Amino acid sequence: LKGILFISIYIAFFHLLGINTMKVKGKHFSSIWVDELDKSLINIIDQRKLPFEFKILQLRTIKDYFDAIKDMAVRGAPLIGVTAGFAIYVAALESQNSADWTRYIVDMANYIKSARPTAVNLEWAVNDQLNLIESSGNPSEYIELLYHNACKLRENDIEINRQIGINGVVLIENLNKYLKRTVNILTHCNAGWLATVDYGTALSPIFEANARGIDVHVWVDETRPRNQGAKLTAWELENEGIKHTVIPDNTGGHLMQNGIVDIVIVGTDRTSINGDVANKIGTYLKALAAYDNNIPFYVAAPSSSIDFSIDTSKSKIPIEQRDQREVRYVDGLLEGQLVEILTVPEESPCANYAFDVTPSRLVTGLITEMGICSSKKEGISNLFPNRV
Amino acid sequence: LKGILFISIYIAFFHLLGINTMKVKGKHFSSIWVDELDKSLINIIDQRKLPFEFKILQLRTIKDYFDAIKDMAVRGAPLIGVTAGFAIYVAALESQNSADWTRYIVDMANYIKSARPTAVNLEWAVNDQLNLIESSGNPSEYIELLYHNACKLRENDIEINRQIGINGVVLIENLNKYLKRTVNILTHCNAGWLATVDYGTALSPIFEANARGIDVHVWVDETRPRNQGAKLTAWELENEGIKHTVIPDNTGGHLMQNGIVDIVIVGTDRTSINGDVANKIGTYLKALAAYDNNIPFYVAAPSSSIDFSIDTSKSKIPIEQRDQREVRYVDGLLEGQLVEILTVPEESPCANYAFDVTPSRLVTGLITEMGICSSKKEGISNLFPNRV
């Protein structure tokens, strides 16, 4: 309750201040929004084309949602969750043509959940919607309810991420005071506003630091195989005018050994109750290097990405394996055209594990919307006493 | 002397057995050889085009050598060394037109050395050639000497690598006996026959294991930014019919956590006398992960890559920074044509550190032509008592 009150005050505060959210070439955008003319249409930025093409996609059918999540037109655990929220609303719209409408919604909920297995936000948002529905009644009663709840999930995501920025910026501010120079931050993959509705998780403290005039520079891991660092994180930072350098994923350890990384901040797709962090493949390697060089390693974890039901000392977080085509082909610009090229010998097989799990012992702390805590059961339960 | 005798016996042994070296589509090739018709012409495989185009380049002038090394038409510490050996022979040929021929050769030697700063083999081979020359006399006296010494460097490299295979295969053989299943080996970058004259360093034990019928599977790190793993290592393994899977550089840690890597074997560009290993950027991250998961981490280090003059507790190994263009652009096949595409936003800067240094404490051992030793001063001096 205290948390909700706290967030509500923040919502009011920033709305009153009229603070702008993230920008594309100076104009504000969020990553998902309801169409102004037709509220059954949801607009998203097609993240597969960025940074080379800025294209807006409209999601209409449940299949559109599944494809957008599966093919990563939308990606990032928080954004996947919000998108799934709208998907259940659309499933309810579609269910009106079905003989057994509750069954249709539940089937579609499972279909959407199956699109990406690792991010817990997807499951969480779908369940949050399903909880509103009782099998009595008829779908028309629930459509408005589901619509408003999806919008609420979207709004909450924005404010939660803003709060992560407020909480996390303290770490950067302190480093800046102590070091009296540019703070060098390393991040992996994209946990920026494109991975959420707005502000981002790992990048939110960086945007906030920039807004406060703190001198920061970001080492951006390219993040193979889909290059979300090089493509999305670099693009977001460029649009906000924040100094950054794109590096191959191999580079971070060397930079840490040479004292040019002051802090690592990454996102998470699912953090277990005992503080193990599933995040984009390669996160574990950076955590090892940070630990080896005494560099703080923080995970920006909205509570929607914490899986309060899973203890990884007892069971495992499912790790998605994606199509090897994503390793085999790289996309980019050739003479102004977006093309895809083969980079591996035709006959050689590839493997594409999408995530890895960084053990709690390597994580300095979690930055949540409720504050910063240790990545241990005790730390998490201090901030979220009712959920552990 | 014992070493030379030992190697000589091996040369004789394998020549008598008529054992074939490495193959391209069934036909034997080495990575560098003297032209049959004109011994002042040296042929190399242009490694920038592989695996998509198999193109042979002819090196004639000292500028050709510099460019081939600098632009990485030839790469891999041992091959760079052998190429540099021939470069000094060509410098002597060219010096005949110079007023001050010794000065010309020394200038050209420094020019060649400046092409790549990290690999010690380059410096070593150039100096080995320079030691033959006395400033008295005239170049014609030395040309044959330098030619024969360059050929000897080439032949020695082949036999040294063969010996690394013989010494290293024991590790794989033992794992296979113990595990009673396929041995999963992870390697980074290309330390195969293309990185040497023949057989390779890190891949030599793998080729030898395959020749002995041991069931192996190789996890091939893609190795950004130049993708020598995906392009060259995968291609070599495919040509030898060895099971392999190409993975993004981010993946190795996850594989190790899940028990599907049994041993890591990599090459080195320069190993200090105290056992710190400079190798392709990202090697350090894999060494950390291997250490964290109790997986043996071996470095295949011909003595020409051991820098007996440098103690990294006192001074540093120079780390080459290459053009950021290599990070920004990726090359590959588009509709059968080799093209280069932009993968990073135009405005975003990139950094391209070519190597990192893996501390001795993370290295299980060095596989040298003289045997396997710990990656410590004591281990190295046991095998090379006259050089420490």
Interface residues (C-beta under 8 A of the other chain):
Chain A: P51 F52 W219 V220 E222 T223 R224 P225 N227 A230 K231 A234 W235 L237 E238 H244 T245 V246 I247 P248 D249 N250 T251 G252 G253 H254 L255 Q257 K280 I281 G282 Y284 L285 K286 L288 A289 D292 I319 V327 R328 Y329 V330 D331 G332 L333 L334 V339 E340 I341 L342 T343 V344 P345 E347 S348 P349 C350 A351 N352 Y353 F355 D356 V357
Chain B: P51 F52 W219 V220 E222 T223 R224 P225 N227 A230 K231 A234 W235 L237 E238 H244 T245 V246 I247 P248 D249 N250 T251 G252 G253 H254 L255 Q257 K280 I281 G282 Y284 L285 K286 L288 A289 D292 I319 V327 R328 Y329 V330 D331 G332 L333 L334 V339 E340 I341 L342 T343 V344 P345 E347 S348 P349 C350 A351 N352 Y353 F355 D356 V357
